[in-house]
Amino acid sequence: MNLNTLKPADGATKNTKRIGRGQGSGRGGTSTKGHKGAQSRSGYTYRAWFEGGQMPLYRRIPKIGFKNNARLEYTPLNLDMLTELLKQYPTTTEIDHAFLLLHGFISKGNERIKVLGRGKVDSKITVKLNKFSKSAKAAIEAAGGTATEV
């Protein structure tokens, strides 16, 4: 057996319909495209979402909801995460965007961060981030630190 002798099994393939090859073929003339109209002519295309003239799906379904483009998204940072950071880097006295970016907590320098109140802080620390919850700010200040919104 060689590659040049391979062929499909008997009955596995059919000859293609030779459309538009004269009247004697039975498929000449209009070449199975019917009479007149855009679909019978060369160059006819239709939009992928065209539904044959019926009301399209994107117009049948009602509009719902609202997306506020001015919304500000904040990345949450809890006090227990701050405590873990302080355990990993005990000489740290100030936590800000640069510190979090340097140690891989955030991926972009312009990311907004809100400090939330889960957990507790034991050491005196300065935190300069975008937002603080009331409980987080109170806990940081109770430990002798400062919480500054920037």
N, C-alpha and C positions, 0 to 999 in steps of 0.2 A: 504494500500500500504506500503510495506516494501522495504528496500534497496536490500534485497536478492531476491526480486521478479521482480525487474526492468529488462527489456530487450528492445532491439530496436524494432521499429515498423516493421511489416511484409514488406519485400521487401527493407528495408533500408540498409541491409548489404548483401555482396556477399562473397562466399567462395573464399579464395585465390587460385591462380594456384599453384598446388603442382608440382614443376619442379624437374626433375631428380629422379623420383620415379618409374622407370621401363618403359619398352616399352608399356605396357598396358595403361599407363596414357596418351599416346599421346605426352608426353613431356619428354621422356627418352632419352637415347643415348647421343646426344650432349647438351641436356638441354637448347635448344633455343639459344645456343651460336655459332652455325655454326661450320665449320670444321677447325681445326688447327688455328695457329696464337696465338699471345700473349693474345688476349681478351678471348680466349676459355680456358685458363689455370688459375689455381689458383694462387693467389699472384699478378695478373696483376694490376698495378696502372698507372696512367698517371698524368703528371703535370697539375695543375689547369689551366694554361694558354695555354695548348696544343690545337692546332686548327686543328687536323687531318692531319697534314703534310703540310697544305697550309702556305704561308708566314705569320708569326704571326704579329699581329697588331703593336707590339712595333718595328718591323723592317720595316713595311710598311710606317710608319709616319716619315717624315724627322726630323732630329735634328735641333732645332732652339735655338738661344739665347746663352747667356754666363752668368755664375754666378761667380763673382769674390769672391773667398774665403778670400782674404786679405782685403776686404772692411771694413771700420770702420764706424759703425753706431753711430750717435750722437742723444741724446735726446734733443729736443729744449727747451730752457728756455728764454722767452722774458723778456724785461725790465719791462713791466707792471706786470708780475708775481713776479719779484723781489720786486717791489714796494708793492705788496700785502703782501709778506712775511715780509717786513720791518714794515708794519702796524700791522701785527699780533704779531710780536716780536720786539717792538720798541727799546729795549736795544742792539740789534744785530749791530755789526760793521763789522763783517766778514762773508761772505758766501762762504762755500766750500762744498766738498762732505760730510763730517761728519755732517755738519749742515742740509743739504738737506735730508740725510739718517735718521737723528734723528727725523726730523719733517715730515717724510713720503712722501716727494716729489719724491724720487727715492726709488726703492726696493732693489737695490744691490749697494754695496760700490764701485764696479769697473765699474759702468755705466759711459759712456762718455757723457759729457754735453757740448752743444754749446750755448752760450748766443747770442740771436738775438736782433735786434734793435727796435722792436715794443714797443711803450710806452716811458716813460721817467723816469729818476731817479732824485729825488730832494735832497736826503741826501748824505753825504759823506760816502762812503762804500768801503770796500776792498772785491773784488771778486776773488777767486782763483779756476778757473775751467779749463776744457780742451781746449776750443776754444772760440773765440769771433769774431763776425762780426765786420767790421770796424766801422759801425755806433754805435753798442753797446759799443765798447771800447771808442769811442769818447764821447758818452753820459755820461758814468761812469766817465771818466776823466774830463769832463766839469763840473760835479757836485762836483769835488774835491776828488773823490775816485781813487782807483787804480784797474786795471784789469790785473791780472797775470795769464798766461797760465802755467798749471802744468802737 
